[in-house]
Amino acid sequence: MKLQKVRAFWLVVFLLMLSLPGNGQPPPPPGDHGDEEHQSPFQESPIGGGVFILLVLGAGYGAKKLYDSRKEW
């Protein structure tokens, strides 16, 4: 019974992963968007300082785990 639940869980996860590419932001409408030479191709992506914060927190967590593992020796 447990094996069936595990298989069903992974099947649901796999099917949800297949639908993720369809949830993206639509492309911008055609037309004049200002000066095309000075626009970044990633101008409309919502990635900001949050990624930097997550990277710093992940590095700090990894450093703490490394420090704790060496302290146990």
BAVO-997712 format. One line per 3 residues: number of its first residue (from 0); their letters; for each residue y, x, z of N, C-alpha, C, O. Coordinates in steps of 0.1 Angstrom, whole numbers. Layout:
residues N
NUM	A	Y/X/Z/Y/X/Z/Y/X/Z/Y/X/Z | ...
This chain:
residues 73
0	MKL	-12/8/0/0/0/0/13/9/0/22/6/-7 | 12/20/8/24/28/9/26/35/-5/38/37/-9 | 16/39/-12/17/45/-25/24/36/-35/32/40/-43
3	QKV	21/23/-34/27/13/-43/42/12/-40/50/11/-49 | 46/12/-28/60/12/-24/68/24/-29/79/23/-34 | 61/36/-27/68/48/-32/70/48/-47/80/51/-52
6	RAF	59/43/-54/60/43/-69/71/32/-73/78/35/-83 | 71/21/-66/81/11/-70/95/16/-67/105/13/-75 | 97/23/-56/110/29/-53/114/39/-64/126/38/-69
9	WLV	106/48/-68/110/58/-78/112/51/-92/120/56/-100 | 104/40/-95/107/33/-107/121/26/-107/128/27/-117 | 125/21/-96/138/15/-95/149/25/-96/159/23/-103
12	VFL	147/37/-90/156/48/-91/158/52/-105/169/55/-110 | 146/54/-112/146/58/-126/154/48/-135/162/52/-143 | 151/35/-133/158/25/-141/173/25/-138/180/22/-148
15	LML	177/27/-126/191/27/-123/198/39/-129/209/38/-133 | 191/50/-130/196/62/-136/198/60/-151/208/66/-157 | 190/52/-157/191/50/-171/204/42/-174/210/43/-185
18	SLP	208/34/-165/220/25/-167/233/32/-164/244/27/-167 | 233/44/-158/245/51/-154/254/55/-166/266/53/-165 | 249/60/-177/258/63/-188/266/51/-194/277/53/-200
21	GNG	261/40/-192/268/28/-197/280/24/-188/287/15/-192 | 281/30/-177/292/26/-167/304/35/-168/312/35/-159 | 305/43/-179/316/52/-181/329/44/-185/329/33/-188
24	QPP	340/52/-184/353/47/-188/354/46/-203/349/55/-210 | 359/35/-208/360/34/-223/370/44/-229/379/48/-221 | 369/47/-241/378/56/-247/392/50/-248/393/38/-248
27	PPP	403/58/-249/416/52/-250/418/45/-264/411/49/-273 | 426/35/-264/428/28/-277/435/37/-287/443/46/-283 | 433/35/-300/439/43/-310/454/41/-311/458/30/-307
30	GDH	461/50/-315/476/49/-316/483/61/-311/477/71/-308 | 496/60/-310/504/71/-306/504/72/-290/508/63/-283 | 499/84/-286/498/86/-271/508/97/-267/506/104/-257
33	GDE	518/99/-275/528/110/-272/525/123/-279/519/122/-290 | 529/134/-274/527/146/-281/513/151/-279/508/154/-268 | 505/151/-290/491/154/-290/488/169/-287/477/172/-282
36	EHQ	498/178/-290/496/192/-288/495/196/-273/488/205/-270 | 502/189/-265/503/193/-251/495/184/-242/496/186/-229 | 486/176/-247/478/168/-238/465/175/-236/459/180/-246
39	SPF	460/174/-224/447/179/-221/436/169/-225/438/157/-224 | 424/174/-229/414/164/-232/409/157/-220/402/147/-221 | 411/163/-208/407/157/-196/418/150/-188/417/148/-176
42	QES	428/146/-195/440/141/-188/437/127/-182/443/124/-171 | 428/120/-187/425/106/-182/414/106/-172/410/96/-167 | 408/118/-169/397/118/-159/403/117/-145/413/124/-142
45	PIG	396/109/-136/402/107/-123/398/118/-113/399/116/-101 | 394/130/-117/389/141/-108/402/148/-103/410/152/-111 | 403/149/-90/415/155/-85/411/165/-74/402/173/-76
48	GGV	419/165/-63/416/174/-52/404/171/-44/399/180/-36 | 398/160/-46/386/156/-39/374/165/-42/366/168/-33 | 373/170/-54/362/179/-58/364/192/-50/354/198/-45
51	FIL	376/197/-49/379/210/-42/375/208/-28/369/217/-22 | 378/197/-22/375/195/-8/360/194/-5/355/200/4 | 353/188/-14/338/187/-13/332/201/-15/323/204/-8
54	LVL	337/209/-24/332/223/-26/334/231/-13/326/239/-9 | 346/230/-7/349/238/5/340/233/16/335/242/24 | 339/220/18/330/215/29/316/219/26/309/223/36
57	GAG	311/219/14/297/224/11/295/238/14/285/242/19 | 305/247/10/304/261/13/304/264/28/297/272/33 | 313/256/35/313/258/50/300/254/56/295/260/66
60	YGA	294/243/52/281/238/57/270/248/54/262/251/63 | 270/254/42/260/264/38/262/277/47/252/283/51 | 274/281/49/277/292/58/272/290/72/266/299/78
63	KKL	274/278/77/270/275/91/254/275/91/249/281/101 | 248/270/81/233/270/81/228/284/80/218/287/87 | 234/292/72/230/306/71/232/314/84/224/321/89
66	YDS	244/311/91/247/317/104/236/313/114/232/321/122 | 233/300/115/224/295/125/210/301/122/202/304/131 | 206/302/109/192/307/106/191/322/110/180/326/115
69	RKE	202/329/109/201/344/113/202/345/128/197/355/133 | 209/336/134/210/337/149/196/334/156/194/339/167 | 187/326/149/174/323/155/165/334/154/155/334/161
72	W	167/344/146/158/356/144/158/363/157/151/373/158
